[in-house]
Amino acid sequence: MISYRRVAARAARAHLEVFGGFHPGPEDGLPEDVGTLLLLGPGEPGFWAHVAAEPEFTDGARDAMDRWSARVIGDMAAELGGRAFFPYGGPPWHPFIAWARTSGHAWASEVGILVHDRAGLMVSYRGALGLPGRLDLPPGGTRPCDGCADKPCRTACPVAALVPGGYDVPACKAHLAVPAGRDCREAGCRVRRACPVSQSYGRDPAQSAYHMGYFLA
């Protein structure tokens, strides 16, 4: 019998965590046999140490994280009799941002990007499991920004590339490419790190550096 607890326990074995879920309707663009969609993100602390030792990260090929996600979450889906969905590999592109907002655990932050009640601005989704039947789900969370008095994310970017009005990608990349951008390049986006919830999440800076490398490639 599939249950939320069983799925969460299976995900934890791969250092993944259920970052929310919902019972989809026709507007969510999912097959009719999907009764529950569960979003999966890195389980911290310890996610990076775990995946960095996996075969995809030692074979020298590109896209190690995506290939690891496809293998691990694909295996989970097969074991549980469900389907795996990923935020890459399109078209077609699955609406992960919309799914995240529907999950009751992620919202638009003070700077526009998603904020999660567990991962803060460090939220990322490695994939999703579409399962048959309507699993009993935990209640939704609370938007962290609503209780954040100082809102440090608004002023953390050294070049004001990520602000409430939008994201200046060229300015961000230009900053990352020069010596002054070393901190963001090696430890992760200052805006994401400024979030108090992000600071309690435990993400390894090496993981942020890995993603920054792909962002600049």
C-alpha positions as CSV (number, residue, x, y, z in Angstrom):
1,M,0.0,0.0,0.0
2,I,1.4,3.4,-1.0
3,S,1.4,6.0,1.6
4,Y,3.0,9.5,2.0
5,R,5.1,8.1,4.8
6,R,6.4,5.3,2.6
7,V,7.3,7.6,-0.2
8,A,9.0,10.0,2.2
9,A,11.1,7.2,3.7
10,R,12.0,5.9,0.2
11,A,13.1,9.4,-0.8
12,A,15.2,9.8,2.3
13,R,17.2,6.8,1.4
14,A,18.4,8.8,-1.7
15,H,18.9,12.0,0.4
16,L,15.8,13.5,-1.2
17,E,12.9,15.1,0.7
18,V,9.3,15.6,-0.3
19,F,8.9,19.3,-0.8
20,G,5.2,19.3,-1.0
21,G,2.4,17.7,-3.0
22,F,-1.1,18.0,-4.2
23,H,-4.0,16.2,-5.9
24,P,-4.0,17.4,-9.5
25,G,-6.9,18.6,-11.5
26,P,-7.3,19.0,-15.3
27,E,-5.6,22.4,-15.2
28,D,-2.3,20.9,-13.9
29,G,-1.5,19.2,-17.2
30,L,-0.9,15.7,-15.8
31,P,-2.1,12.3,-17.0
32,E,-5.5,11.2,-15.7
33,D,-3.9,8.3,-13.8
34,V,-1.9,10.6,-11.5
35,G,-3.9,11.1,-8.3
36,T,-1.1,12.6,-6.3
37,L,1.9,14.6,-7.3
38,L,4.9,14.8,-4.9
39,L,7.7,17.3,-5.5
40,L,11.2,16.1,-4.5
41,G,14.2,18.3,-3.5
42,P,17.6,17.8,-1.9
43,G,17.4,16.4,1.7
44,E,19.8,18.4,3.9
45,P,22.2,18.2,5.5
46,G,24.2,15.7,3.6
47,F,22.7,15.8,0.1
48,W,25.8,16.9,-1.8
49,A,28.2,14.5,0.0
50,H,25.9,11.7,-1.0
51,V,25.4,12.6,-4.7
52,A,29.0,13.6,-5.3
53,A,30.1,10.1,-4.6
54,E,27.5,8.6,-7.0
55,P,28.5,7.1,-10.4
56,E,27.2,10.0,-12.4
57,F,29.6,12.4,-10.7
58,T,32.7,10.2,-11.2
59,D,32.3,9.1,-14.9
60,G,33.5,12.4,-16.4
61,A,30.3,13.0,-18.4
62,R,28.2,16.2,-18.3
63,D,25.0,16.9,-16.5
64,A,25.8,14.6,-13.6
65,M,23.0,16.0,-11.4
66,D,20.3,15.6,-14.0
67,R,21.4,12.1,-14.9
68,W,21.5,11.1,-11.2
69,S,18.0,12.6,-10.7
70,A,16.7,10.7,-13.7
71,R,18.1,7.4,-12.5
72,V,17.1,7.7,-8.8
73,I,13.7,9.2,-9.2
74,G,12.9,7.0,-12.2
75,D,13.7,4.0,-10.1
76,M,11.5,5.3,-7.3
77,A,8.6,5.8,-9.7
78,A,9.0,2.2,-11.0
79,E,9.1,0.8,-7.5
80,L,6.0,2.7,-6.5
81,G,4.0,2.1,-9.7
82,G,4.0,5.8,-10.6
83,R,5.5,8.2,-13.1
84,A,8.6,10.4,-12.9
85,F,8.6,14.1,-14.1
86,F,11.6,16.4,-14.3
87,P,12.1,20.1,-14.7
88,Y,14.5,19.5,-17.6
89,G,14.6,17.5,-20.7
90,G,11.9,19.3,-22.6
91,P,10.1,20.3,-24.6
92,P,7.5,19.8,-23.4
93,W,8.5,21.5,-20.2
94,H,6.6,20.6,-17.1
95,P,5.3,23.6,-15.0
96,F,7.3,23.0,-11.9
97,I,7.0,26.6,-10.6
98,A,3.2,26.4,-10.9
99,W,3.3,22.9,-9.3
100,A,5.4,24.3,-6.4
101,R,3.0,27.1,-5.7
102,T,0.1,24.6,-5.8
103,S,1.9,22.4,-3.3
104,G,1.2,24.7,-0.3
105,H,4.9,24.8,0.6
106,A,6.4,27.3,-1.9
107,W,5.5,30.9,-2.7
108,A,6.8,34.0,-4.6
109,S,9.4,35.6,-2.4
110,E,10.1,39.2,-1.7
111,V,12.5,39.2,-4.7
112,G,10.2,37.2,-7.0
113,I,11.9,33.8,-7.0
114,L,10.4,30.9,-5.1
115,V,10.8,30.6,-1.4
116,H,10.1,27.3,0.4
117,D,9.1,26.8,4.0
118,R,11.9,24.3,4.6
119,A,14.6,25.3,2.1
120,G,14.0,29.0,1.9
121,L,15.5,30.6,-1.2
122,M,17.7,27.6,-1.7
123,V,14.7,25.6,-2.9
124,S,15.3,23.4,-5.9
125,Y,13.4,20.5,-7.4
126,R,15.1,17.4,-8.7
127,G,11.9,15.9,-10.0
128,A,8.4,14.8,-9.1
129,L,6.5,11.6,-8.6
130,G,3.1,11.1,-10.0
131,L,1.3,8.4,-8.1
132,P,-2.0,6.6,-8.5
133,G,-4.7,7.4,-5.9
134,R,-5.1,10.3,-3.6
135,L,-2.6,10.0,-0.8
136,D,-3.2,11.7,2.5
137,L,-0.9,14.7,2.5
138,P,0.4,16.8,5.4
139,P,-1.1,20.3,5.8
140,G,0.5,23.2,3.9
141,G,3.1,25.5,5.4
142,T,3.4,29.2,6.0
143,R,5.2,31.7,3.6
144,P,8.4,32.5,5.4
145,C,8.6,36.1,4.1
146,D,5.4,37.0,6.0
147,G,7.2,36.6,9.4
148,C,10.6,38.0,8.2
149,A,10.9,41.6,9.6
150,D,14.3,42.6,8.0
151,K,13.8,41.0,4.5
152,P,17.6,40.8,3.9
153,C,17.1,39.3,0.5
154,R,16.0,42.6,-0.9
155,T,19.4,44.3,-0.4
156,A,21.8,41.3,-0.5
157,C,22.7,41.4,-4.2
158,P,25.9,43.4,-4.7
159,V,24.8,44.6,-8.2
160,A,21.1,44.7,-7.6
161,A,20.5,42.0,-10.2
162,L,17.9,40.2,-8.2
163,V,15.3,42.6,-6.8
164,P,11.5,42.6,-6.4
165,G,11.0,44.1,-9.9
166,G,12.8,41.3,-11.7
167,Y,16.1,39.5,-12.5
168,D,18.9,41.2,-14.6
169,V,20.6,38.1,-15.9
170,P,23.4,39.9,-17.8
171,A,24.3,42.0,-14.7
172,C,24.4,38.8,-12.6
173,K,26.7,37.0,-15.1
174,A,28.9,40.0,-15.5
175,H,29.5,40.2,-11.8
176,L,30.1,36.4,-11.4
177,A,32.8,36.6,-14.2
178,V,35.0,39.1,-12.3
179,P,37.1,38.7,-9.1
180,A,34.5,40.7,-7.1
181,G,32.0,37.9,-7.9
182,R,34.1,35.1,-6.4
183,D,32.0,34.9,-3.2
184,C,28.7,34.4,-5.2
185,R,30.5,32.1,-7.6
186,E,32.0,29.8,-5.0
187,A,29.5,30.0,-2.1
188,G,26.2,30.7,-4.0
189,C,24.0,33.6,-4.6
190,R,24.1,36.1,-1.8
191,V,20.4,36.8,-2.1
192,R,19.5,33.1,-1.6
193,R,22.0,32.9,1.3
194,A,20.6,35.9,3.0
195,C,17.2,34.3,3.6
196,P,17.1,33.2,7.3
197,V,15.4,29.9,6.3
198,S,18.1,29.2,3.7
199,Q,20.7,29.6,6.5
200,S,19.0,26.8,8.5
201,Y,18.7,24.5,5.5
202,G,22.3,23.2,5.5
203,R,23.1,23.3,1.8
204,D,26.8,22.7,1.0
205,P,28.4,25.6,-0.8
206,A,30.1,23.1,-3.1
207,Q,26.6,22.3,-4.5
208,S,26.0,26.0,-5.2
209,A,29.4,26.3,-6.9
210,Y,28.5,23.3,-9.1
211,H,25.3,25.0,-10.3
212,M,27.0,28.4,-10.7
213,G,29.5,26.6,-13.0
214,Y,26.6,25.5,-15.3
215,F,25.0,28.9,-15.1
216,L,28.2,30.6,-16.4
217,A,29.0,27.9,-19.0
